[in-house]
Amino acid sequence: MIEKALKGNKGYWGWVAFLVAVILLGLYSYSKQLSYGLGVTGMGRDVSWGLYVAQFTFLVGVAASAVMVVLPYYLHDYKEFGKIVVIGEFLAVSAATICLLFILADMGHPDRVLNVLFYPHPKSMVFWDVQVMNGYLLLNIISGWTVLEAERKGVSPPKWIKPIIYLSVVWAISIHTVTAFLYSGTPGRHLWLTAILAPRFLASAFAVGPALLILISFILRKFANFDVGEKAISKLSLIATYAGLANFFFIGVEFFTAFYSNIPSHMHSLQYLFVGLDGKSQLVPWMWFSMIAGLVSVLVLLYQQRRPSNKLLIAACIGIFVSLWIDKGIGLIIGGFVPSPMEEVVEYFPTFIEISVTLGIWAIGLLILTALLKVTVAVKQAA
């Protein structure tokens, strides 16, 4: 079926050429990082995780969100998701691939990842995170491709695929839970040291994933003449709405706990993010934009449930995506490192190398997603 991705119009090949160009720029920058080490990035002793880990954290949620279409379709027989369930699984494939590439980039030298595999330890959350990400990637490749192949042949999917699909549902929860444990189990980082980090991660994932699927649905409708159906988009919108409300409730709980308890160590990170600390306020405009855009987007989603509007829905989904990309990405990661355990405020600025490598990895994921969507649409239109 992959040969279907090799056919397309000028617009399709123009998009592919653009992604390839960004990938080449990313590869060039990554070669510089390999030659000179992580010193060419903005990371250092005080902020040892930066843009790479921020993207990883955000995209784990995008990968996990496939469960929001897989669960209703396969467990509850919600037929309206029939055209979008494979798209959700392939979105998980591309997101999980990007996550693994960001781990490689953050390691500095890719061979260091082998230490995680050759010297595993059950107490290492990094080890478990790598295992669940690889497992989830494999599960979605097998389930999505097998179901699509059966549809191309006009037959029912083999019976053995159902247990794999059910396992992927549980695995989707595990990948984001383990990622949250990677942070919340780190003493001395008070922004992360909270028992509700895993529920907050899942709520944000179940908001941004459906929002992204809605945007993909409108793109496919416009450029590929493929419609997943209004009922599917409406249900995804409803899921994103309530998940978004839950996410902002959890954020509010974090603020109450930190400031009502009046424990300085719990307040400092939030103060740095939203009002600045010791005269340093690099992320303040970003975080306020994130909160305002997110809250407005959730309100718009609530409004358009009563008065549907595609334009409002698209704007709200973009707002949710951008808001959570900032809050759950750079805000969460950098906020966890500021202030340091020595109560020093050291700000982090990503370098051109980091930004271009990041864009290159995103482009790899988008290229994979583009090819998989091209195959999916071709098979479903021919069925």
LINDA-V259177 format. One record per pair of residues at least 24 apart in sequence whose C-alpha atoms are under 8 Angstrom apart, sorted by sequence separation. I is the first residue (numbers start at 1). J is the second residue. D is the distance in whole Angstrom. If there is no record, write none. Layout:
BEGIN
((I/J/D) (I/J/D))
END
This chain:
BEGIN
((177/201/8) (66/91/7) (139/164/7) (140/165/8) (176/201/7) (177/202/8) (211/236/7) (294/319/6) (66/92/6) (139/165/7) (176/202/7) (210/236/5) (211/237/7) (293/319/6) (294/320/5) (65/92/7) (210/237/7) (293/320/7) (63/91/7) (64/92/7) (140/168/7) (62/91/8) (63/92/4) (139/168/6) (173/202/7) (210/239/7) (211/240/6) (293/322/8) (294/323/5) (62/92/7) (63/93/7) (100/130/8) (210/240/6) (293/323/6) (294/324/7) (63/94/8) (209/240/8) (63/95/5) (136/168/7) (207/239/7) (208/240/7) (290/322/7) (291/323/7) (62/95/6) (63/96/6) (100/133/7) (206/239/7) (207/240/4) (290/323/4) (100/134/8) (206/240/6) (207/241/7) (289/323/7) (290/324/7) (60/95/7) (136/171/6) (207/242/8) (59/95/6) (60/96/7) (136/172/7) (207/243/5) (290/326/6) (291/327/8) (59/96/7) (96/133/6) (206/243/6) (207/244/5) (290/327/6) (96/134/8) (206/244/8) (59/98/8) (60/99/7) (132/171/7) (136/175/8) (204/243/7) (287/326/7) (59/99/6) (96/136/8) (97/137/7) (203/243/5) (204/244/6) (286/326/7) (287/327/7) (96/137/6) (203/244/7) (56/98/7) (57/99/8) (132/174/7) (133/175/6) (56/99/5) (132/175/6) (203/246/6) (204/247/5) (55/99/7) (56/100/8) (93/137/5) (203/247/5) (287/331/7) (92/137/7) (56/102/6) (129/175/7) (200/246/8) (55/102/7) (56/103/7) (93/140/6) (200/247/6) (248/295/8) (92/140/7) (93/141/6) (283/331/7) (53/102/7) (129/178/6) (52/102/5) (53/103/7) (90/140/7) (128/178/7) (129/179/6) (200/250/6) (52/103/7) (89/140/6) (90/141/7) (200/251/8) (89/141/8) (52/105/7) (53/106/7) (125/178/7) (129/182/8) (245/298/7) (52/106/6) (89/143/8) (90/144/7) (125/179/8) (196/250/7) (244/298/6) (89/144/6) (125/181/7) (126/182/7) (49/106/8) (125/182/5) (241/298/6) (86/144/5) (273/331/7) (241/301/6) (86/147/8) (241/302/7) (86/148/7) (273/335/6) (238/301/8) (272/335/7) (237/301/7) (270/335/7) (280/345/7) (282/347/7) (269/335/5) (272/338/7) (238/305/7) (269/336/7) (278/345/7) (280/347/7) (277/345/7) (269/338/6) (38/108/6) (268/338/8) (269/339/6) (37/108/6) (268/339/7) (37/109/8) (34/108/7) (30/105/8) (33/108/7) (34/109/6) (190/265/6) (191/266/6) (190/266/5) (237/313/8) (244/320/8) (191/269/6) (190/269/7) (191/270/7) (70/165/8) (71/169/7) (70/169/7) (215/314/6) (214/314/8) (67/168/8) (67/169/6) (215/317/7) (214/317/7) (215/318/8) (67/172/6) (212/317/7) (66/172/8) (211/317/5) (212/318/8) (65/172/7) (211/318/7) (64/172/5) (63/172/8) (64/173/7) (208/317/8) (211/320/7) (212/321/7) (211/321/7) (64/175/7) (64/176/7) (208/320/6) (207/320/7) (208/321/6) (60/175/7) (61/176/6) (60/176/6) (208/324/7) (60/179/8) (204/324/7) (57/179/7) (88/213/7) (68/206/7) (61/201/7) (65/205/6) (192/332/8) (61/202/7) (64/205/7) (65/206/5) (191/332/8) (64/206/8) (68/210/7) (61/204/7) (62/205/6) (65/208/8) (66/209/7) (61/205/4) (65/209/5) (84/228/6) (191/335/7) (192/336/6) (61/206/8) (64/209/8) (65/210/7) (83/228/5) (191/336/5) (62/208/7) (63/209/8) (83/229/8) (190/336/7) (61/208/8) (62/209/5) (81/228/8) (189/336/5) (1/149/8) (61/209/7) (84/232/8) (189/337/7) (80/229/7) (80/231/6) (81/232/6) (226/377/7) (80/232/5) (189/341/8) (188/341/6) (224/377/8) (226/381/8) (68/239/8) (152/379/6) (148/376/7) (151/379/7) (152/380/7) (151/380/8) (154/383/7) (152/382/8) (148/379/7) (152/383/6) (151/383/7) (102/358/8) (102/361/7) (101/361/7) (98/361/6) (98/362/7) (58/324/8) (98/364/7) (58/325/6) (98/365/6) (97/365/7) (55/325/8) (58/328/6) (95/365/7) (57/328/7) (58/329/5) (94/365/5) (57/329/6) (94/366/7) (56/329/8) (54/328/7) (55/329/6) (94/368/6) (54/329/4) (55/330/8) (94/369/6) (53/329/8) (54/330/5) (93/369/8) (51/329/8) (54/332/8) (91/369/6) (51/330/7) (54/333/6) (90/369/7) (50/330/7) (53/333/7) (90/372/7) (50/333/7) (90/373/8) (49/333/7) (50/334/7) (49/334/8) (87/373/7) (47/334/7) (87/376/7) (47/337/6) (86/376/8) (46/337/7) (47/338/8) (46/340/6) (83/380/8) (50/348/8) (47/346/7) (51/350/7) (46/346/7) (47/347/8) (50/350/7) (47/348/7) (52/354/8) (51/354/7) (51/355/8) (43/348/7) (42/348/6) (43/349/8) (52/358/7) (42/349/5) (43/350/8) (51/358/8) (42/350/5) (41/350/6) (42/351/6) (41/351/5) (40/351/7) (41/353/6) (42/354/8) (40/353/7) (41/354/6) (33/353/7) (32/353/8) (30/353/7) (29/353/5) (29/354/8) (29/356/6) (30/357/6) (29/357/6) (26/356/5) (27/357/7) (25/356/7) (26/357/4) (25/357/8) (26/358/7) (26/359/7) (27/360/7) (22/356/8) (26/360/4) (25/360/7) (26/361/7) (23/359/7) (24/360/7) (22/359/7) (23/360/4) (22/360/5) (23/361/7) (23/363/6) (22/363/6) (23/364/6) (20/363/7) (19/363/5) (20/364/8) (19/364/7) (19/366/8) (20/367/8) (19/367/7) (16/367/7) (5/371/5) (5/372/7) (2/371/8) (5/374/5) (2/372/8) (4/374/7) (5/375/6) (4/375/5) (3/375/8) (2/375/6) (1/375/7) (4/378/7))
END
